[in-house]
Amino acid sequence: MSGQQKSIPMRDSPNGAASTATSTATSKTASKEDRHFVTALARGLEVLACFRSSDRALGNQEIAQRCRLPKSTVSRLTATLTRLGYLTQYEGTTKYALGTACLGLGSAMLSRLDIRKVARPLMQDLADFSGGTVSLGARDRLSMIYVEHCRSSAAISLTLDIGSRIPVSTSAIGRAWLAVAPDGEREALLEQIRELDDVAWPRIRKGIEQGLQDHGALGVACSFGDWQKDVNGIGRGFDPGNGMARMALNVGGPSYSLSPEFLLNEVRPRLLEVVRQLESTFPR
């Protein structure tokens, strides 16, 4: 990576906090610009994407709030998705959970990520050395989603695992991904983040700018208490090659056991070496 800091354009209406839901306005804009865009399909996928790993079940009202869609629209979507097996309805309730059809899609996608097989032993060694957790993630909307996750046997670990989502804007892994994203893709994503919270955006923007600068100068993006006040982490973004999307690798954990000094002085060189090995594994 170059040491040159990537700039983030300022607007009159900044915003901030990351969310797993995509603004409905984005879908409306896309549908106007592209006659091939199927709005109903996009809304159905938004319903599926709003479920988080911590959710046991969601009702139509909760889904409507997360997707910013009318409840009547959500009711039709959940009924259709249930008939197709992508949602399952809890018997005797009006709540839904992801169905087995989603499991099939997820399994097919994960099976294509050959990098997980190569990365896991390297990640486990790094987790054991650091005493924290090591995660490999890819971006999904305004979140980073973990596709592989290793923890030290000695660590008091965060309650995260494969499939967990954390915000792009405040996490080390998200800032690392932003550092290697193409300029146009990064700016479009930041525009979506701005639209969520005008008040928080100046603070979020400052953290992202610092993350981009750190990634260029130190080789890693940092998040020391920015995502959660008692969590520290560093991350490195990279292109795994072989037709896979850009990803990021991070090391993180409780701030009382993973100080910024330890992460930067001791863990950072090992993290960079793991990423170097992953980058050299697959053809570009």
C-alpha positions in Angstrom: 0.0 0.0 0.0 1.1 3.6 -0.7 1.7 5.9 2.3 -0.4 8.5 0.7 -3.6 9.2 2.6 -6.9 8.6 0.7 -9.2 11.6 1.0 -12.8 11.4 2.0 -14.9 14.2 0.4 -16.9 16.4 2.8 -20.5 17.1 2.2 -23.0 19.5 3.8 -24.9 16.6 5.3 -22.5 14.2 6.9 -23.6 11.1 8.7 -22.3 8.0 10.4 -23.3 4.8 12.2 -23.0 1.6 10.3 -26.0 -0.7 9.8 -26.7 -4.0 8.2 -29.8 -2.6 6.4 -29.5 -0.8 3.1 -31.5 2.4 2.6 -34.6 1.9 0.6 -33.7 5.1 -1.2 -30.7 3.3 -2.7 -33.0 0.7 -4.2 -35.3 3.4 -5.6 -32.4 5.2 -7.2 -31.1 2.0 -8.7 -34.5 1.1 -10.1 -34.7 4.5 -11.8 -31.3 4.3 -13.3 -31.4 0.7 -14.5 -34.5 -0.8 -16.2 -33.1 -4.3 -15.5 -33.3 -3.6 -11.7 -36.1 -5.7 -10.1 -37.3 -3.8 -7.1 -39.4 -6.7 -5.7 -36.4 -9.0 -5.8 -34.2 -6.4 -4.1 -36.7 -6.0 -1.3 -36.9 -9.7 -0.8 -33.2 -9.9 -0.5 -33.2 -7.0 1.9 -35.6 -8.9 4.1 -33.2 -11.9 4.2 -30.2 -9.7 4.8 -31.7 -7.9 7.8 -31.5 -11.1 9.9 -28.4 -11.1 12.2 -26.6 -13.9 13.8 -27.9 -12.9 17.2 -31.6 -12.9 16.1 -33.7 -15.9 17.1 -36.7 -14.7 15.2 -38.2 -11.5 13.9 -41.8 -10.3 13.4 -43.0 -8.3 10.4 -42.9 -5.1 12.3 -39.2 -5.5 13.2 -38.4 -6.5 9.7 -40.2 -3.5 8.3 -38.3 -1.1 10.6 -34.9 -2.6 9.7 -35.6 -2.6 6.0 -37.5 0.7 6.0 -40.4 -0.8 4.1 -44.2 -0.7 4.7 -45.4 -3.5 7.0 -47.9 -4.6 4.3 -45.1 -5.0 1.8 -43.1 -7.0 4.3 -46.0 -9.2 5.1 -46.2 -10.2 1.4 -42.5 -10.7 1.2 -42.3 -12.9 4.3 -45.2 -15.0 3.1 -43.5 -15.6 -0.3 -40.1 -16.3 1.2 -41.6 -18.8 3.7 -43.3 -20.7 0.9 -40.0 -20.9 -0.9 -38.1 -22.1 2.2 -36.0 -19.0 2.7 -37.8 -18.2 5.9 -39.5 -20.4 8.4 -42.4 -19.3 10.6 -42.4 -20.3 14.3 -45.6 -22.4 14.9 -48.3 -20.5 16.6 -46.5 -17.1 16.2 -46.0 -14.4 13.7 -42.3 -14.5 13.9 -39.8 -15.7 11.3 -36.3 -17.2 11.1 -34.0 -17.9 8.2 -34.9 -21.2 6.5 -32.8 -24.0 5.2 -32.8 -22.6 1.6 -30.6 -19.8 2.9 -28.3 -22.5 4.4 -27.9 -24.0 1.0 -26.9 -20.6 -0.5 -24.5 -19.9 2.3 -22.8 -23.3 2.0 -22.4 -22.9 -1.7 -20.8 -19.5 -1.3 -18.4 -20.6 1.5 -17.3 -23.7 -0.5 -16.0 -21.3 -3.2 -13.8 -19.5 -0.7 -10.7 -21.7 -1.0 -8.8 -19.1 1.0 -10.5 -20.2 4.2 -8.7 -23.6 4.1 -5.3 -21.9 3.6 -6.0 -19.1 6.1 -7.3 -21.1 9.0 -4.1 -22.7 10.3 -2.3 -19.4 9.9 -5.1 -17.5 11.7 -5.1 -20.0 14.5 -1.3 -19.6 15.1 -1.8 -15.8 15.2 -4.7 -16.1 17.6 -2.6 -18.3 19.9 0.3 -15.9 19.8 -1.9 -12.8 20.4 -4.3 -14.3 22.9 -7.1 -12.7 21.0 -9.4 -13.5 18.1 -8.4 -13.5 14.4 -11.1 -13.0 11.8 -11.3 -13.0 8.0 -14.1 -10.9 6.6 -15.7 -9.6 3.4 -18.0 -6.6 3.0 -21.7 -7.0 2.8 -23.5 -3.6 2.5 -22.4 -1.5 5.5 -21.0 -4.4 7.4 -18.1 -6.7 7.4 -19.2 -10.3 7.6 -16.9 -13.0 9.1 -16.2 -15.9 6.8 -13.6 -17.5 9.0 -12.8 -16.9 12.7 -10.2 -18.3 15.1 -9.8 -17.7 18.8 -7.1 -18.4 21.3 -7.9 -21.2 23.8 -6.6 -18.8 26.5 -8.6 -15.8 25.4 -11.8 -14.5 27.0 -13.2 -14.1 23.5 -15.8 -11.8 22.0 -19.1 -13.4 21.3 -18.5 -13.5 17.5 -18.2 -16.3 15.0 -18.5 -17.1 11.3 -21.5 -15.1 10.0 -21.1 -12.3 12.5 -21.4 -8.7 11.2 -19.6 -5.7 12.5 -19.8 -2.1 11.1 -17.4 -1.1 8.3 -17.0 2.4 9.6 -15.8 1.9 13.2 -14.1 -1.5 13.2 -10.4 -2.2 12.3 -11.4 -4.9 9.8 -13.9 -2.5 8.1 -11.4 0.4 7.9 -8.8 -2.0 6.5 -11.2 -3.0 3.8 -12.0 0.6 3.0 -8.3 1.2 2.6 -8.0 -1.2 -0.3 -11.4 -0.6 -1.9 -11.5 1.2 -5.3 -12.1 4.9 -4.9 -15.5 4.9 -6.5 -16.8 2.0 -4.4 -15.4 3.5 -1.2 -17.0 6.9 -1.8 -20.4 5.3 -2.7 -20.3 3.4 0.6 -19.3 6.4 2.6 -22.2 8.3 1.1 -24.6 5.6 2.4 -23.0 5.8 5.8 -23.4 9.6 5.9 -27.1 9.3 5.2 -27.7 7.3 8.4 -26.7 9.9 10.9 -25.6 13.5 10.2 -24.7 14.1 13.9 -22.3 11.2 14.2 -20.6 11.6 10.8 -17.8 14.0 11.8 -16.5 11.6 14.4 -17.0 8.5 12.1 -15.2 10.4 9.3 -12.3 11.3 11.5 -11.8 7.6 12.5 -12.0 6.4 8.9 -9.5 9.0 7.7 -7.1 7.9 10.5 -7.6 4.3 9.5 -6.8 5.0 5.9 -3.7 6.9 6.9 -2.6 4.2 9.3 -3.1 1.5 6.7 -0.8 3.4 4.3 1.9 4.3 6.9 1.8 1.2 9.3 0.3 -1.4 7.0 -2.8 -1.8 9.3 -5.9 0.1 10.1 -6.6 0.5 13.8 -9.7 0.7 16.0 -8.8 1.3 19.7 -12.1 1.6 21.5 -13.9 3.0 18.4 -16.2 0.1 17.7 -16.7 -0.8 21.3 -15.0 1.2 24.0 -13.4 -1.9 25.6 -12.2 -3.6 22.4 -9.0 -3.0 20.5 -8.1 -4.3 17.0 -5.9 -3.9 14.0 -6.7 -5.1 10.4 -5.1 -5.4 7.0 -7.1 -5.3 3.7 -6.0 -7.3 0.7 -7.0 -8.8 -2.6 -6.9 -12.6 -2.3 -7.0 -13.0 -6.1 -8.6 -16.0 -7.9 -11.7 -14.0 -8.7 -12.5 -13.5 -5.0 -13.7 -10.1 -3.6 -11.4 -7.9 -1.6 -11.2 -9.0 2.1 -9.6 -8.0 5.3 -8.0 -9.8 8.2 -8.0 -8.5 11.8 -6.8 -9.3 15.3 -8.8 -8.1 18.2 -10.0 -8.6 21.7 -10.5 -6.9 25.1 -8.5 -3.8 25.6 -7.2 -4.9 29.0 -5.3 -7.8 27.3 -4.6 -6.4 23.9 -3.0 -2.9 24.3 -2.4 -0.7 21.3 1.4 -1.1 21.9 1.2 -4.9 21.9 -0.9 -5.0 18.8 1.3 -2.6 16.9 4.7 -3.8 18.0 4.3 -7.5 18.5 1.1 -8.6 16.5 1.3 -6.3 13.5 4.4 -7.9 11.9 2.9 -11.4 12.2 -0.5 -10.2 10.8 1.3 -8.6 7.8 3.2 -11.9 7.2 -0.1 -13.9 7.2 -1.6 -11.6 4.7 1.5 -11.8 2.5 1.2 -15.6 2.5 -2.5 -15.4 1.6 -1.8 -12.9 -1.2 0.8 -15.2 -2.7 -1.3 -18.3 -2.6 -3.8 -17.6 -5.4 -3.3 -16.3 -9.0 -4.1 -12.7 -9.7 
